[in-house]
């Protein structure tokens, strides 16, 4: 990616972050839509970057507001998603 493409991608991350802050969701949708529209990178690479940024953002939010989390609901959600997440991470080849 050239410098202009990186700057454009960062601008799209800012727009997606604003959409996330206003709506509570849609970070990855907005980021993939804008970056894909301008063909900044292959969609598979964009999806990986967008997902990683979304997970890091959620982790940062969880860390700053951990005392407000319903721990019972959190445990149930993690327990329900863990069986599907583990085989994907272990078996993904590529």
C-alpha positions in Angstrom: 0.0 0.0 0.0 1.2 3.5 -0.8 1.3 6.3 1.7 -1.9 7.8 0.2 -3.7 4.4 0.5 -2.6 4.0 4.2 -3.9 7.6 4.9 -7.2 6.8 3.2 -7.5 3.6 5.2 -6.9 5.4 8.5 -9.5 7.9 7.5 -11.9 5.1 6.8 -11.1 3.6 10.3 -12.0 7.0 11.8 -15.3 7.0 9.9 -16.1 3.5 11.0 -15.2 4.3 14.6 -17.6 7.2 14.5 -20.3 4.9 13.1 -19.6 2.4 15.9 -19.8 5.1 18.5 -23.1 6.4 17.2 -24.9 3.1 16.5 -23.2 0.6 18.7 -22.3 -1.7 15.8 -21.3 -1.5 12.1 -17.5 -0.9 12.5 -16.6 -3.8 10.3 -19.5 -3.2 7.8 -18.5 0.4 7.3 -14.8 -0.2 7.1 -15.1 -3.1 4.7 -17.5 -1.2 2.5 -15.4 1.9 2.2 -12.1 0.1 1.8 -13.5 -2.3 -0.6 -15.2 0.5 -2.6 -11.8 2.1 -3.1 -10.0 -1.3 -3.6 -7.3 -0.5 -1.1 -6.4 -4.2 -0.6 -7.9 -7.6 -1.3 -11.2 -8.1 0.6 -9.8 -11.1 2.5 -7.0 -9.0 3.9 -9.4 -6.1 4.7 -11.7 -8.5 6.5 -8.8 -9.8 8.6 -7.6 -6.3 9.5 -11.2 -5.1 10.2 -12.0 -8.1 12.4 -8.7 -7.7 14.3 -9.4 -4.0 14.9 -13.0 -4.8 16.1 -11.7 -7.4 18.6 -9.1 -5.0 19.9 -11.7 -2.2 20.2 -14.0 -4.6 22.1 -11.2 -5.7 24.4 -10.2 -2.1 25.1 -13.8 -1.3 25.9 -14.2 -4.3 28.1 -11.0 -3.5 30.0 -12.1 0.1 30.8 -15.6 -0.8 31.9 -15.2 -4.3 33.4 -17.1 -3.4 36.6 -20.2 -2.8 34.5 -20.2 -6.2 32.9 -22.9 -8.7 33.8 -20.5 -11.5 34.6 -23.2 -14.3 34.4 -24.2 -13.2 30.9 -20.5 -12.8 29.9 -19.6 -16.3 31.1 -22.6 -17.8 29.3 -21.7 -16.0 26.0 -18.1 -17.1 26.2 -19.0 -20.7 27.1 -21.4 -20.8 24.1 -19.0 -19.4 21.6 -15.8 -21.2 22.8 -16.6 -24.6 21.2 -17.1 -23.0 17.8 -14.2 -20.7 18.0 -11.5 -23.2 19.1 -11.7 -25.6 16.1 -11.7 -22.7 13.7 -8.5 -21.4 15.1 -6.8 -24.7 15.4 -7.8 -26.1 12.0 -7.6 -22.9 9.8 -4.9 -23.4 7.2 -4.9 -20.3 5.5 
